[in-house]
């Protein structure tokens, strides 16, 4: 049940991506995937092995992961878009 809660919170946080310029790696679909995966991975890490009892805390555990996933997708996309931010050798 916790996986469903983490996934739904990741999707809920993903909806706020419309307020940012579309610089996500993979577009809005990439942002969706990063938010969903980030919410589930951090949710699992913060749950410390307890994945069968859903509560309000379960939903709150997913928020930092979804935000971090969106941030990673945004910064990867921003680096790919702006040649000044690329590291050249």
DSSP file (Angstrom, degrees, kcal/mol; ACC not computed):
  #  RESIDUE AA STRUCTURE BP1 BP2  ACC     N-H-->O    O-->H-N    N-H-->O    O-->H-N    TCO  KAPPA ALPHA  PHI   PSI    X-CA   Y-CA   Z-CA
    1    1 A X     >        0   0    0      0, 0.0     4,-1.8     0, 0.0     3,-0.3   0.000 360.0 360.0 360.0 -34.2    0.0    0.0    0.0
    2    2 A X  H  >  +     0   0    0     49,-0.9     4,-3.0     1,-0.2     5,-0.2   0.859 360.0  58.9 -63.8 -34.4    2.9    2.4    0.7
    3    3 A X  H  > S+     0   0    0     48,-0.3     4,-2.4     1,-0.2    -1,-0.2   0.894 106.0  49.1 -61.6 -38.6    4.1    2.1   -2.9
    4    4 A X  H  > S+     0   0    0     -3,-0.3     4,-2.5     2,-0.2    -1,-0.2   0.913 111.8  48.4 -64.9 -43.2    0.8    3.4   -4.1
    5    5 A X  H  X S+     0   0    0     -4,-1.8     4,-2.2     2,-0.2    -2,-0.2   0.927 113.1  47.1 -64.1 -45.5    0.9    6.3   -1.6
    6    6 A X  H  X S+     0   0    0     -4,-3.0     4,-2.2     1,-0.2    -2,-0.2   0.912 113.3  49.3 -63.0 -42.0    4.4    7.2   -2.6
    7    7 A X  H  X S+     0   0    0     -4,-2.4     4,-2.1    -5,-0.2    -2,-0.2   0.914 110.9  48.7 -63.3 -43.6    3.5    7.0   -6.3
    8    8 A X  H  X S+     0   0    0     -4,-2.5     4,-2.2     1,-0.2    -1,-0.2   0.866 111.3  50.1 -66.5 -35.7    0.4    9.2   -5.8
    9    9 A X  H  X S+     0   0    0     -4,-2.2     4,-2.5     2,-0.2     5,-0.2   0.882 108.9  52.6 -69.5 -36.8    2.4   11.8   -3.9
   10   10 A X  H  X S+     0   0    0     -4,-2.2     4,-1.9     2,-0.2    -2,-0.2   0.910 111.3  46.4 -61.9 -41.9    5.1   11.8   -6.6
   11   11 A X  H  X S+     0   0    0     -4,-2.1     4,-1.2     2,-0.2    -2,-0.2   0.887 111.0  52.7 -66.9 -39.2    2.4   12.5   -9.2
   12   12 A X  H  < S+     0   0    0     -4,-2.2     4,-0.4     1,-0.2     3,-0.3   0.911 111.6  44.8 -64.1 -42.5    0.8   15.2   -7.0
   13   13 A X  H >< S+     0   0    0     -4,-2.5     3,-1.5     1,-0.2    -1,-0.2   0.852 105.8  63.0 -69.1 -33.9    4.1   17.0   -6.7
   14   14 A X  H >< S+     0   0    0     -4,-1.9     3,-2.2     1,-0.3    -1,-0.2   0.822  89.3  69.0 -59.6 -32.2    4.8   16.6  -10.4
   15   15 A X  G >< S+     0   0    0     -4,-1.2     3,-1.1    -3,-0.3    -1,-0.3   0.772  88.9  64.0 -60.7 -24.6    1.7   18.7  -11.2
   16   16 A X  G X  S+     0   0    0     -3,-1.5     3,-1.6    -4,-0.4    -1,-0.3   0.559  78.5  86.2 -76.0  -6.2    3.5   21.7   -9.8
   17   17 A X  G X  S+     0   0    0     -3,-2.2     3,-1.5     1,-0.3    -1,-0.2   0.687  71.7  75.0 -66.7 -16.9    6.1   21.4  -12.7
   18   18 A X  G <  S+     0   0    0     -3,-1.1    -1,-0.3     1,-0.3    -2,-0.1   0.698  86.0  63.4 -69.3 -16.1    3.8   23.4  -14.8
   19   19 A X  G <  S+     0   0    0     -3,-1.6     2,-0.3    -4,-0.1    -1,-0.3   0.533  96.6  70.3 -83.9  -5.8    4.9   26.5  -12.9
   20   20 A X  S <  S-     0   0    0     -3,-1.5     2,-0.0    -4,-0.1     0, 0.0  -0.768  96.6 -93.9-108.3 154.1    8.5   26.1  -14.1
   21   21 A X        -     0   0    0     -2,-0.3     2,-2.2     1,-0.1     3,-0.2  -0.352  49.0-101.0 -61.5 148.8    9.9   26.7  -17.6
   22   22 A X  S    S+     0   0    0      1,-0.2    -1,-0.1    -4,-0.1     6,-0.1  -0.486  80.0 124.3 -78.4  80.3   10.0   23.5  -19.6
   23   23 A X        +     0   0    0     -2,-2.2    -1,-0.2     4,-0.1    57,-0.2   0.153  32.9 132.0-118.1  14.6   13.7   22.6  -19.2
   24   24 A X    >   -     0   0    0     53,-0.2     3,-2.1    -3,-0.2     2,-0.5  -0.407  69.0-105.3 -69.1 143.5   13.2   19.2  -17.8
   25   25 A X  T 3  S+     0   0    0     48,-1.7    -1,-0.1     1,-0.3    52,-0.1  -0.584 111.3  13.4 -69.1 120.5   15.2   16.4  -19.3
   26   26 A X  T >> S-     0   0    0     -2,-0.5     4,-1.2     4,-0.1     3,-0.7   0.552 116.7-105.4  87.5   9.0   12.7   14.5  -21.4
   27   27 A X  H <> S-     0   0    0     -3,-2.1     4,-1.9     1,-0.2     5,-0.1  -0.345  74.6 -27.1  72.0-152.6   10.1   17.2  -21.2
   28   28 A X  H 3> S+     0   0    0      1,-0.2     4,-1.9     2,-0.2    -1,-0.2   0.800 140.8  55.9 -71.2 -28.5    7.1   16.8  -19.0
   29   29 A X  H <> S+     0   0    0     -3,-0.7     4,-2.3     2,-0.2    -1,-0.2   0.894 106.7  50.2 -70.2 -39.1    7.2   13.0  -19.3
   30   30 A X  H  X S+     0   0    0     -4,-1.2     4,-2.5     2,-0.2    -2,-0.2   0.898 109.6  51.0 -62.6 -40.2   10.8   13.0  -18.0
   31   31 A X  H  X S+     0   0    0     -4,-1.9     4,-2.5     2,-0.2     5,-0.2   0.895 108.9  52.3 -63.0 -39.4    9.7   15.2  -15.1
   32   32 A X  H  X S+     0   0    0     -4,-1.9     4,-2.4     2,-0.2    -2,-0.2   0.938 111.4  45.4 -60.5 -48.2    6.9   12.7  -14.4
   33   33 A X  H  X S+     0   0    0     -4,-2.3     4,-2.8     1,-0.2     5,-0.3   0.922 114.0  48.1 -64.5 -44.2    9.3    9.7  -14.3
   34   34 A X  H  X S+     0   0    0     -4,-2.5     4,-2.6     1,-0.2     5,-0.2   0.905 113.3  47.8 -64.3 -41.5   11.9   11.5  -12.2
   35   35 A X  H  X S+     0   0    0     -4,-2.5     4,-2.2    34,-0.2    -1,-0.2   0.918 114.9  45.9 -65.2 -42.7    9.2   12.7   -9.7
   36   36 A X  H  X S+     0   0    0     -4,-2.4     4,-2.0    -5,-0.2    -2,-0.2   0.943 116.8  42.5 -66.2 -48.8    7.7    9.2   -9.5
   37   37 A X  H  X S+     0   0    0     -4,-2.8     4,-2.8    -5,-0.2     5,-0.3   0.908 114.4  51.6 -65.8 -42.1   10.9    7.4   -9.1
   38   38 A X  H  X S+     0   0    0     -4,-2.6     4,-2.3    -5,-0.3     5,-0.3   0.906 109.8  49.6 -61.4 -41.8   12.3    9.9   -6.6
   39   39 A X  H  X S+     0   0    0     -4,-2.2     4,-1.9    26,-0.3    -1,-0.2   0.911 114.8  43.7 -64.3 -42.3    9.2    9.7   -4.4
   40   40 A X  H  X S+     0   0    0     -4,-2.0     4,-2.4     2,-0.2    -2,-0.2   0.922 114.8  48.0 -70.8 -43.5    9.3    5.9   -4.3
   41   41 A X  H  X S+     0   0    0     -4,-2.8     4,-2.1     2,-0.2    -2,-0.2   0.943 117.3  40.8 -65.3 -47.4   13.1    5.6   -3.8
   42   42 A X  H  X S+     0   0    0     -4,-2.3     4,-2.7    -5,-0.3     5,-0.2   0.867 113.0  56.3 -70.0 -34.2   13.2    8.2   -1.0
   43   43 A X  H  X S+     0   0    0     -4,-1.9     4,-1.7    -5,-0.3    -2,-0.2   0.923 109.0  46.4 -60.3 -44.0   10.0    6.8    0.5
   44   44 A X  H  X>S+     0   0    0     -4,-2.4     4,-0.9     2,-0.2     5,-0.7   0.915 113.0  50.0 -63.2 -43.2   11.5    3.3    0.7
   45   45 A X  H  <5S+     0   0    0     -4,-2.1     3,-0.4     1,-0.2    -2,-0.2   0.901 114.7  42.9 -64.4 -40.7   14.7    4.8    2.3
   46   46 A X  H  <5S+     0   0    0     -4,-2.7    -1,-0.2     1,-0.2    -2,-0.2   0.738 105.4  63.2 -78.8 -21.9   12.8    6.8    4.9
   47   47 A X  H ><5S-     0   0    0     -4,-1.7     3,-1.2    -5,-0.2    -1,-0.2   0.728  92.2-145.7 -74.6 -20.5   10.4    4.0    5.7
   48   48 A X  T 3<5 -     0   0    0     -4,-0.9    -3,-0.1    -3,-0.4    -2,-0.1   0.891  69.8 -43.3  56.3  44.6   13.2    1.8    7.0
   49   49 A X  T 3 <S+     0   0    0     -5,-0.7     2,-1.0     1,-0.2    -1,-0.3   0.324 108.2 118.0  91.3  -9.2   11.7   -1.4    5.8
   50   50 A X    <   +     0   0    0     -3,-1.2    -1,-0.2    -6,-0.1     3,-0.0  -0.781  22.8 147.7 -96.8  98.7    8.1   -0.9    6.8
   51   51 A X        +     0   0    0     -2,-1.0   -49,-0.9     1,-0.1   -48,-0.3   0.087  55.1  68.4-117.8  22.0    6.1   -0.9    3.6
   52   52 A X  S    S+     0   0    0      1,-0.2     2,-0.6   -51,-0.1    -1,-0.1   0.606  83.9  66.4-117.0 -14.3    2.8   -2.4    4.7
   53   53 A X        -     0   0    0    -52,-0.1     2,-0.3    -3,-0.0    -1,-0.2  -0.903  67.1-158.6-115.0 106.1    1.2    0.2    7.0
   54   54 A X        +     0   0    0     -2,-0.6     2,-0.3    -3,-0.1    -3,-0.0  -0.621  24.3 150.0 -84.9 140.5    0.2    3.5    5.3
   55   55 A X     >  -     0   0    0     -2,-0.3     4,-1.3   -53,-0.0     3,-0.3  -0.854  62.9 -82.5-149.5-176.1   -0.3    6.6    7.3
   56   56 A X  H  > S+     0   0    0     -2,-0.3     4,-2.0     1,-0.2     5,-0.2   0.872 127.5  58.5 -63.5 -36.1    0.0   10.4    6.9
   57   57 A X  H  > S+     0   0    0      1,-0.2     4,-1.7     2,-0.2    -1,-0.2   0.860  99.2  59.0 -60.7 -35.5    3.8   10.0    7.6
   58   58 A X  H  > S+     0   0    0     -3,-0.3     4,-0.7     1,-0.2    -1,-0.2   0.911 106.9  46.4 -59.8 -43.7    4.0    7.7    4.6
   59   59 A X  H >< S+     0   0    0     -4,-1.3     3,-0.7     1,-0.2     4,-0.5   0.885 111.4  51.3 -67.7 -38.2    2.6   10.4    2.3
   60   60 A X  H >X S+     0   0    0     -4,-2.0     3,-0.7     1,-0.2     4,-0.6   0.778  99.3  65.6 -70.9 -25.8    5.0   13.0    3.8
   61   61 A X  H 3X S+     0   0    0     -4,-1.7     4,-0.5     1,-0.2    -1,-0.2   0.784  98.0  55.3 -65.1 -26.9    8.0   10.8    3.2
   62   62 A X  H <X S+     0   0    0     -3,-0.7     4,-2.2    -4,-0.7    -1,-0.2   0.691  87.5  78.4 -82.1 -19.1    7.6   11.0   -0.5
   63   63 A X  H <> S+     0   0    0     -3,-0.7     4,-2.4    -4,-0.5     5,-0.2   0.927  92.7  47.1 -62.3 -49.3    7.7   14.8   -0.8
   64   64 A X  H  X S+     0   0    0     -4,-0.6     4,-2.4     1,-0.2    -1,-0.2   0.882 113.3  50.5 -61.6 -34.8   11.4   15.3   -0.6
   65   65 A X  H  X S+     0   0    0     -4,-0.5     4,-2.5     2,-0.2   -26,-0.3   0.900 110.4  47.9 -68.7 -40.6   12.1   12.5   -3.1
   66   66 A X  H  X S+     0   0    0     -4,-2.2     4,-2.3   -28,-0.3    -2,-0.2   0.913 114.1  46.8 -66.3 -42.1    9.6   13.9   -5.6
   67   67 A X  H  X S+     0   0    0     -4,-2.4     4,-2.4    -5,-0.2    -2,-0.2   0.912 113.3  48.8 -65.7 -41.9   11.1   17.4   -5.3
   68   68 A X  H  X S+     0   0    0     -4,-2.4     4,-2.5    -5,-0.2    -2,-0.2   0.904 110.6  51.3 -64.7 -40.7   14.6   16.0   -5.6
   69   69 A X  H  X S+     0   0    0     -4,-2.5     4,-2.3     2,-0.2   -34,-0.2   0.910 111.0  47.4 -62.3 -42.8   13.7   14.0   -8.6
   70   70 A X  H  X S+     0   0    0     -4,-2.3     4,-2.4     2,-0.2    -2,-0.2   0.900 111.6  51.4 -64.3 -40.3   12.2   17.1  -10.3
   71   71 A X  H  X S+     0   0    0     -4,-2.4     4,-2.6     2,-0.2     5,-0.2   0.915 110.0  48.6 -63.8 -42.8   15.3   19.1   -9.4
   72   72 A X  H  X S+     0   0    0     -4,-2.5     4,-2.3     1,-0.2     5,-0.2   0.934 113.1  47.4 -62.4 -46.2   17.6   16.5  -10.9
   73   73 A X  H  X S+     0   0    0     -4,-2.3     4,-2.1     1,-0.2   -48,-1.7   0.886 113.0  49.7 -62.4 -39.1   15.6   16.3  -14.1
   74   74 A X  H  X S+     0   0    0     -4,-2.4     4,-2.5   -50,-0.2    -2,-0.2   0.928 112.3  45.5 -66.9 -46.2   15.5   20.1  -14.3
   75   75 A X  H  X S+     0   0    0     -4,-2.6     4,-2.1     2,-0.2    -2,-0.2   0.850 112.8  50.4 -70.9 -33.6   19.2   20.6  -13.9
   76   76 A X  H  X S+     0   0    0     -4,-2.3     4,-1.9    -5,-0.2    -1,-0.2   0.938 114.2  45.5 -65.3 -45.6   20.1   17.8  -16.3
   77   77 A X  H  X S+     0   0    0     -4,-2.1     4,-1.6    -5,-0.2    -2,-0.2   0.876 111.6  51.8 -64.4 -37.8   17.8   19.4  -18.9
   78   78 A X  H  X S+     0   0    0     -4,-2.5     4,-2.3     1,-0.2    -1,-0.2   0.899 109.4  50.0 -66.5 -40.4   19.1   22.9  -18.2
   79   79 A X  H  < S+     0   0    0     -4,-2.1    -1,-0.2     1,-0.2    -2,-0.2   0.883 111.4  48.6 -65.1 -37.8   22.7   21.7  -18.7
   80   80 A X  H  < S+     0   0    0     -4,-1.9    -1,-0.2     1,-0.2    -2,-0.2   0.807 114.9  45.8 -72.0 -28.4   21.8   20.0  -22.0
   81   81 A X  H  < S+     0   0    0     -4,-1.6     2,-0.7    -5,-0.2    -2,-0.2   0.879 106.7  57.6 -83.1 -39.4   20.0   23.1  -23.2
   82   82 A X    ><  -     0   0    0     -4,-2.3     3,-1.4     1,-0.1     4,-0.4  -0.831  64.0-161.4-100.5 112.5   22.5   25.8  -22.3
   83   83 A X  G >  S+     0   0    0     -2,-0.7     3,-0.7     1,-0.3    -1,-0.1   0.741  88.1  66.4 -66.4 -20.4   25.9   25.4  -23.9
   84   84 A X  G 3  S+     0   0    0      1,-0.2    -1,-0.3     3,-0.0    -5,-0.1   0.765  99.8  51.4 -69.3 -23.5   27.5   27.8  -21.4
   85   85 A X  G <  S+     0   0    0     -3,-1.4    -1,-0.2    -7,-0.2    -2,-0.2   0.539  88.3 103.4 -91.2  -7.3   26.7   25.3  -18.6
   86   86 A X  S <  S-     0   0    0     -3,-0.7     2,-0.7    -4,-0.4    -6,-0.0  -0.480  73.0-126.6 -76.8 145.3   28.3   22.3  -20.3
   87   87 A X        -     0   0    0     -2,-0.2     2,-0.3     2,-0.0    -2,-0.1  -0.830  31.5-167.5 -90.4 116.4   31.7   21.1  -19.2
   88   88 A X              0   0    0     -2,-0.7     0, 0.0     1,-0.1     0, 0.0  -0.807 360.0 360.0-108.0 149.8   33.9   20.9  -22.2
   89   89 A X              0   0    0     -2,-0.3    -1,-0.1     0, 0.0    -2,-0.0   0.365 360.0 360.0-112.8 360.0   37.3   19.2  -22.4
